[in-house]
Amino acid sequence: MKVKIRLSGLLAASVSFNERMMELPEGTTIAEAMKIIELPVSGAWTRSSVNGKLRDRNYVLKDGDELFIFPVGGGG
């Protein structure tokens, strides 16, 4: 299946792309997709949305989905 993966900020810099169409195996979860793209960070400080809706890392991706992974920000 084909999924568009988008990343922002330091996440994009860590894997050298902001956006990419990827062929993933059927039944791939967000957590598995993060491993496939070799995202070198803990998922604990990231959030994910699929087609504009927040999803947890156990969400199973579908053909044509747009996965956006972004860091959880904080300020002070």
Buried (B, 14 or more C-beta within 10 A) or exposed (E): BEBBBBBBEEBBEBBEBEEEEBEBEEEBBBBBBBEEBEBEBEBEEBBBBBEEEEBEBEBEBEEEBBBBBBBEEEEE
